[in-house]
Amino acid sequence: MPVDLLRNVGVVLHLDIDALAFREARGMANAIVGSLMVTGLGAIGAIPIGIVAGVYAAEYRGTWLASATRFAADSLNGVPSIVIGVFAYGIAVLPFHRYSALAGAFALGIMMLPLVMRTTEELLLLVPSTLREGALALGATRARAVFTVVVPAALPGILTGILLAVARVAGETAPLLFTALNNNFFNTDPRQPISTLTVQVYTYAISPYDDLHRQAWAGALVLVAIVLSCSLMARFATARLEKMQRGA
């Protein structure tokens, strides 16, 4: 019987036909788009803040603020993802009385932030001090020396760290259960609940229907492929940038 007819009958009988119709297998297109949206929005917020924080911690590492930033990043990196999900729920869901893709991006951005920050800091410390000193000797300000000489020298490693951070948060489920929730329908509005691959795989895997179990396995394969693609992109980008720098 078609799902629409079942839903009309359910209105008369006061039944939750959407729950009954859930056993009908659905695709993963909405989950793939949702994962890209949530991860991309989180990266847009976390990457600039993480890079700036890493630059500050590397250039002013003797100050109390740099030490506090480093300690906060290390502490945040050790917090379980479900705790970050509960925190994001209290900050980005409860005040607005709705789950949303933006809330999910906020949670993933918090998880990405310490990874990007610490990667940037460690790689900037590996840049020879002679490059910085040479730029300062030519009359460049400290900020100009950092962002035009030091950061480009460490850019291949920073880009690798960013892509690996994206790959790491792309496989998270717990924070999204508290923030983005799920959506059985195709949605691109970041203010509404949205489906993601990890939550979709989890939801299908715990269902009692064999067809949804098969889709859960397929979704897991797609997720592994996305993470692998990020790792390969990181390797390729690093090799490409290093080759360009050697050529320059």
Residue pairs with C-beta under 8 A, 6 or more apart in sequence:
3 17
3 21
3 24
6 17
6 20
6 21
7 17
7 18
7 21
9 15
9 17
10 16
10 17
10 20
18 184
22 184
22 207
23 207
23 209
23 211
23 212
25 209
25 211
25 212
25 214
25 215
26 184
26 215
27 215
28 197
28 200
28 215
28 218
28 219
28 222
29 186
30 183
30 184
30 185
30 186
30 187
30 194
30 195
31 195
31 196
31 197
31 199
31 200
31 219
32 197
32 222
33 186
33 188
34 101
34 180
34 183
34 187
34 194
34 195
34 196
34 197
35 170
35 196
35 197
35 198
35 223
35 226
37 101
37 105
37 188
37 190
37 194
38 101
38 104
38 105
38 108
38 176
38 180
38 194
38 196
39 105
39 108
39 166
39 169
39 170
40 105
41 101
41 102
41 105
41 109
41 190
42 104
42 105
42 106
42 107
42 108
42 109
42 111
42 112
42 169
43 109
43 112
43 162
43 166
44 105
45 105
45 106
45 109
46 108
46 109
46 110
46 112
46 113
46 116
46 165
47 112
47 116
47 162
49 113
49 117
50 112
50 113
50 114
50 115
50 116
50 117
50 120
51 116
51 117
51 120
51 151
51 158
53 69
53 73
53 113
53 117
53 120
54 116
54 117
54 118
54 119
54 120
54 121
54 124
55 120
55 121
55 124
55 146
55 147
55 151
56 65
56 66
56 69
57 66
57 69
57 70
57 117
57 121
58 120
58 121
58 124
58 125
59 124
59 142
59 146
60 66
61 67
61 70
61 121
61 125
69 117
70 118
70 121
72 114
73 113
73 114
73 117
73 118
74 114
74 118
76 110
76 113
76 114
77 114
77 115
77 118
80 174
81 111
81 172
81 174
81 175
82 174
82 175
82 178
84 107
84 110
84 111
84 175
85 107
85 174
85 175
85 176
85 177
85 178
85 179
86 178
87 107
87 110
88 103
88 104
88 106
88 107
88 110
88 175
88 178
88 179
89 103
89 178
89 179
91 106
92 100
92 102
92 103
92 106
92 107
92 179
93 99
93 100
93 103
93 178
93 179
96 103
98 191
98 192
98 193
99 179
99 180
99 181
99 192
99 193
100 179
100 180
100 190
100 191
100 192
100 193
100 194
101 180
101 189
101 190
101 191
101 192
101 193
101 194
102 190
102 191
103 179
103 180
104 175
104 176
104 179
104 180
104 194
104 196
105 190
106 179
107 175
107 176
107 178
107 179
108 169
108 172
108 175
108 176
111 168
111 169
111 172
111 175
112 165
112 166
112 168
112 169
115 161
115 164
115 165
115 168
116 161
116 162
116 165
119 157
119 158
119 160
119 161
119 162
119 165
120 154
120 158
120 161
123 154
123 157
123 158
123 161
124 150
124 151
124 154
126 154
126 157
127 150
127 153
127 154
131 149
131 150
131 153
132 145
132 146
132 149
132 150
134 149
135 144
135 145
135 148
135 149
135 150
136 142
136 145
140 148
140 149
151 158
152 245
153 245
155 241
156 237
156 238
156 241
156 242
156 245
157 238
159 234
159 237
159 238
159 241
160 234
160 235
160 237
160 238
163 230
163 231
163 233
163 234
163 237
164 230
164 231
164 234
166 230
167 226
167 227
167 230
167 231
167 234
170 197
170 198
170 223
170 226
170 227
170 230
171 198
171 223
171 227
172 198
173 198
173 199
173 201
173 202
176 196
176 198
176 199
177 199
177 202
180 193
180 194
180 196
180 199
181 193
181 199
182 193
182 194
182 195
182 196
182 199
182 200
182 203
183 192
183 193
183 194
183 195
184 195
187 193
187 194
187 195
197 219
197 222
197 223
197 226
198 223
200 216
200 219
201 216
201 219
201 220
201 223
204 212
204 213
204 215
204 216
204 219
205 212
205 213
205 216
207 213
